Amino acid sequence: MNAVPGAAPRARASRTVIDRLPGWLVGVGRCVDLTVQVLRAAVTPPYSYGAELVEEFRFAVKRAWLAMMITAFAFAFGPAGVQGAGFLELFGALDRLGGLYSIFIVREFAPLVVAIIVAGVVGTAVCADLGARKVREELDALNVLGVETVRSIVVPRFLVIVLIGPLFLIFGIIAGTAGAAVVVIQNHTALGPFMAGFWDHANTVELLGAYVKTAIFGVVIASVSCYKGLSVSGGPEGVGRAVNQTVVISFLLIGAVDYLYGQLLLASVPALSEIR
């Protein structure tokens, strides 16, 4: 077969350009490329990853649901509840606690807690699993056998991280509301006015925005976890480093996405910034 004229020089030039780029920028590009490959494989037939998806989903829920519920309860009870109730009590305005919690829990605490738990529990497990397979050369063996590793191995784990966030969000809101109820009882206040204020200030747009934010968190965490797992090198120590990097990078990106998305949501829906 005749070589395409100019193909080799173009390939060398491309490698030269990549070599001159910062390492972190190359990593971002490869992570985005992997995400595109995974999403393409997820929506195109054959859908051979169904059984693996169900098994991984069950595994992730079993590992993460209790930690998520406890963390959501603790966040709602501690930083928001104790401090917020103490501040409102100075002005005799504990009846406003329900309205504040309607914003705190739905808009911020529940999506943030879900993202932190998913990244720290599920994301690290996925990274360690893929990294161990990479170190043991299982992925290379599957490729030799003609198995699409992206479709069969990566896609179900990627989808688990993306799908488990919206599922956990509703339970995070319930656990956060339970933490708020404990704060109300602790301050010897009736639950009726608190719940009335909570539902009066509840907003469908905020709930939908929380679901979208959680889904974005899931895509970011899944991309980082899968990329770090597939790019492991250096044996078992490399797997440990990849897991540690997954946690750090995921938490940094969660903070960045939370800030940017919050600003975009408030700018797009000015009614959310109005006093209710």
BELLIN-V430210 format. One record per residue. D_FIRST is the distance of its C-alpha to the first C-alpha in Angstrom with 2 decimals. Layout:
BEGIN
[[D_FIRST] [D_FIRST]]
END
This chain:
BEGIN
[[0.00] [3.78] [6.44] [9.26] [12.12] [14.93] [13.53] [14.60] [18.00] [18.66] [18.09] [20.40] [22.87] [22.99] [23.75] [26.36] [28.06] [28.23] [29.67] [32.37] [33.50] [36.45] [35.72] [37.71] [35.81] [32.44] [34.10] [35.36] [31.96] [30.43] [33.51] [33.19] [29.50] [30.53] [33.39] [31.20] [28.90] [32.06] [33.74] [30.75] [30.53] [34.33] [34.56] [31.64] [31.87] [32.01] [35.09] [35.04] [36.83] [40.30] [42.01] [40.75] [41.92] [45.38] [45.76] [44.74] [46.99] [49.94] [49.33] [49.21] [52.35] [54.24] [53.48] [54.08] [56.70] [59.80] [58.75] [58.00] [61.39] [63.34] [61.61] [62.12] [65.77] [66.28] [64.73] [66.86] [69.99] [69.75] [68.31] [68.92] [71.93] [74.23] [73.63] [73.55] [76.66] [78.51] [77.82] [78.80] [81.92] [83.22] [83.46] [84.53] [81.36] [79.97] [79.73] [76.72] [74.76] [73.32] [71.88] [70.35] [68.76] [67.26] [65.28] [64.69] [63.40] [61.28] [59.83] [59.38] [60.43] [58.87] [55.31] [55.49] [56.81] [54.22] [51.39] [52.86] [53.31] [49.89] [48.25] [50.52] [50.46] [47.50] [45.00] [45.69] [45.47] [42.02] [40.85] [42.34] [40.84] [37.26] [37.79] [39.11] [36.18] [33.83] [35.84] [35.96] [32.17] [32.87] [30.41] [27.57] [28.71] [28.74] [25.18] [24.14] [26.15] [24.36] [27.41] [27.08] [29.35] [29.86] [31.09] [33.00] [34.46] [34.47] [35.28] [38.59] [39.85] [38.96] [40.78] [43.74] [44.40] [44.13] [46.33] [48.96] [50.18] [51.54] [53.08] [54.84] [56.01] [58.77] [60.03] [59.96] [62.15] [64.52] [64.80] [65.36] [68.07] [69.70] [69.80] [71.43] [73.98] [74.99] [75.53] [77.75] [79.78] [80.10] [81.64] [84.11] [82.77] [82.47] [79.04] [79.90] [79.79] [76.66] [74.75] [76.16] [74.90] [71.51] [71.00] [72.55] [69.97] [67.01] [64.34] [61.54] [59.37] [59.69] [58.75] [55.65] [54.79] [55.21] [52.78] [50.16] [50.72] [50.41] [47.12] [45.75] [47.02] [45.20] [41.81] [42.31] [43.48] [40.74] [38.00] [39.52] [40.25] [36.83] [34.99] [37.35] [37.07] [33.27] [33.19] [35.74] [35.43] [38.06] [39.28] [42.43] [43.73] [40.65] [41.41] [44.95] [43.87] [41.47] [44.33] [46.68] [44.27] [43.75] [47.50] [48.04] [45.20] [46.06] [49.73] [49.00] [46.78] [49.42] [52.01] [49.90] [48.99] [52.63] [53.91] [51.42] [51.67] [55.46] [55.74] [53.45] [55.42] [58.77] [57.63] [56.29] [59.38] [62.42] [64.75] [63.65] [65.24] [68.59] [71.55] [72.20]]
END
